[in-house]
Amino acid sequence: QVQLVESGGGLVQPGGSLRLSCTASGSDFELYTITWYRQAPGKQRDMVARFTSGGYIAYGVSVEGRFTISRDNAKNAAYLKMDSLEVEDTAVYYCHAGIPGVNHAYWGQGTQVTVTV
């Protein structure tokens, strides 16, 4: 069981950068696949980036080449580095921890990212 807390969101201009952090408390963090999701008002929740417990990484097509996911299991943390931000990236970003085939999964509270001129 883990608890997740996101931080690092804020207001930036197009072309700017932010780094989001997901800090976990609990045990066995290294066994979890970490996924960043985002949701804009009135829209469905989309997968942004995923870093599996086995070390595989995947990105949503709209962010590949601009965002970078990483994790530091020794620190019980995962990160999302966002470069070349666009207005369309505006959303609440959530950290998710889960294990494929296991019912239990965990969500953070979300952090707001706003990209505006």
Secondary structure, DSSP 8 states (H G I E B T S, - for coil): -EEEEEE--EEE-TT--EEEEEEEEES-GGGSEEEEEEE-TTS--EEEEEE-TTS-EEE-TTTBTTEEEEEEGGGTEEEEEE-S--GGG-EEEEEEEE-TT-S-EEE---EEEEE--
